[in-house]
Amino acid sequence: MESHESPAPEGLWEGIEKQMAARRRRVLWMRVGGAVAACVLLAAGVLYLIGEDVDISTPDVPMVAETTLAEPAAPAPADTTAPTETTLAAKIVVPKKAETIAMIVPAEPVAKADSLVADTSATAAPTEEETPRLSLLDGTTTVAQQVMPLRKSTASLSRLSASLYGANMTGTQSEHGGYYEFVSGNSLPTKGYSLQSMNVALANVLYLNRNSEPITKKDHNLPLRVGVNVRYRLSDRWSIESGMFYTYLSSRLIAGTEDNCYEISQKLQFIGVPLSASFDVWRNRRFEVYVSGGGAVEKCVAGKSHTNYYVSRFIQSSDDEDVSIDKLQFSLVAAAGLQFNITDRFGIYAEPGMSYYFDNGSEVSTIYKDRPFNFDMKIGLRFSFNK
């Protein structure tokens, strides 16, 4: 029984070979399908990257106006040995939409383009030299008669957009000898003053520092600004922008000596309206680079002043006052901007710039008055309403 062998069923090996061949064919098709899918993905990626860039400085595309002609007779053979003859495209495929650019395909050599004449008559006989023909999808033969510029439309660009932003400017510090306050020109004398006419706490500070050299240190903190703007596009490159913003100014002043001094904290709030024009330097689908310039007007709507009087380094007294600035504050601004478009309708931008604040004649000391020329940084979000 151990050496017993039974013959294999008839057709067993043929069946095994067929199954193995079928399996090899399936593996081969899977490999071919994978290779084709990889090629398709690679081609799609290349086309996507190529389609990313949109150059706004693209020259005008000519739009061809056509006139139908009768089918010309067979052209005479061109003399390829003549030095004055050139090879020219003879067939141009033009789709029915006028906005589509004509595709040029090579054809037989014909006469120079300078000698080609467009005949608007449907029955005119063709000349000796072959004219360039336009082969339409419906078989009609036409010839170019008039070239008209096709300008890039602004329909693909957003006409109206809104932005929400935050901004600040650099602060400033200064130091002077003597006693000063935030009211410009209001300096207290170090000698010859009348203590009876002063606040008791202030009189104590001045009396205890009578043999010392007092110093006034003034510190304007970083201004904080938030605002909302609306931008309207006038053309492919030019836009105007306006809106409203809120500015918070805080400053601190210390006058006297380390032991005896007074400290003033000033808080001012402004509401302003900007107006600027911007010019797009370059852009593609994701990025925009632009410059802008304009001005703004602001009005102080609220102000507070808090003073602490220190005698022997302890607070002896405190008082609060309202601060009012009646005059308007005018300024000029210039900036360069970079915007990254997260989607077609939503983007984030940054605008480093500079500003100059005119002297409005107010007696209240602010960073606008003490440092009229300043640098600022604006960062915000921009939303486009329509395309």
Residue, then its C-alpha position, 0 to 999 in steps of 0.5 A: m500500500e505504501s508504494h501504491e500510485s494512482p494515475a492522475p485524472e485526465g486533463l488535470w495538468e491542462g486545468i492547472e496550466k489554464q488557471m496559472a495562465a489566467r492568474r498571470r493575465r490578471v496580474l499583468w492587467m493589474r500592473v498595466g492598469g496601475a501604470v496607466a493610473a499613475c501616468v494619468l495622475l502625473a499628467a493631471g498634476v502637471l496640468y494643475l501646476i501649469g494652470e496655477d499661474v495667471d499673468i495679468s500682463t498677458p498681451d491682447v489676444p486677437m479676435v478674428a472676424e471672418t468673411t466667407l469665400a468661394e472655394p479657390a482653385a487648386p494652387a500652383p506649386a510653390d517654387t521652393t528654390a526662390p529665396t523670397e518664398t517662405t513657408l506659411a501656415a495655410k489652414i487655421v481651425v477656428p471654433k464657432k466661439a469668437e473668444t477661442i484662439a485659432m489653432i494653427v496646423p502646418a500645411e503646404p508652402v504658400a506665398k509670403a503673407d505680405s502678398l495675401v489679399a482678403d476678398t470679401s466677394a463670395t464670387a471673386a475668383p482666386t488669384e495666382e497665389e494661394t490665400p490662407r484659408l480658415s477651415l471651420l467645423d462646418g466645412t466653410t472656408t473663410v479668410a481673415q479680414q479684420v483683427m480686433p483686440l480681445r482684452k482680458s475681462t475683469a469678470s474673473l476678478s472680484r469687484l467687491s471685497a471686505s477686510l477685517y484687520g488689526a494694526n499697530m505702530t512702534g512706540t516711543q520714549s523720551e526724557h527731559g529735565g524738570y517737571y512736565e505733564f501730558v499737556s504740551g508746554n505745561s511744565l512746572p517750575t522747579k523754583g519760585y512756585s507757590l505751594q498754597s496754589m497747588n494740590v497738597a500731594l503735588a506740593n509735597v513732591l515739589y517741596l521734598n525735591r527742592n534740592s534735587e534735579p527732577i527728571t520727566k520720563k514719557d513713554h508712548n506704548l504701542p498703539l492698537r488699531v482694528g478696522v473694517n474696509v471695503r474695496y472696490r475694483l475699478s479695473d484689472r489693477w486699480s482699486i479704491e478702499s475705505g471703511m472705519f477703524y478704532t485706535y487705542l492710545s496709551s501713554r505713561l509719564i513719571a516726573g520727579t525723583e525715585d522717592n518723590c514723584y507723580e505718575i500720569s497714565q493717559k488713555l485716548q480713543f479715536i475713530g477714523v475713516p481711511l481712503s486709499a487707492s491700490f495698484d496690483v503689481w503682480r498676482n496669480r491664483r494664490f498670491e497678490v502683490y500690491v502697493s497702496g497710498g492715501g490718507a485718513v482723518e481721526k477724531c478723539v471720542a474719549g480720553k481719561s487721565h489718572t495721576n498717582y502722587y508718590v511721597s517717600r515711594f508711597i502713594q499719598s493721593s490720586d485723581d482722575e481727569d477727562v481728556s478732550i481733543d476737539k481738533l481732527q487728526f489728519s495723516l498720510v499713509a503708504a504701504a505694500g501688501l502681500q495677500f495669500n488666497i486660501t480659497d477663491r473668496f477668502g484670503i489673508y494679507a499683510e501690509p507693512g507701511m509708513s504714516y505721517y501725522f500732521d500737527n493739529g495744534s492740540e495741546v495734548s501730547t500723543i504719539y501722533k504729536d511726539r513722533p509724527f513719522n512712524f512705521d506700522m504693520k497691518i494684518g487682516l482677512r479679506f473676503s470677496f463677494n462676487k466674481 
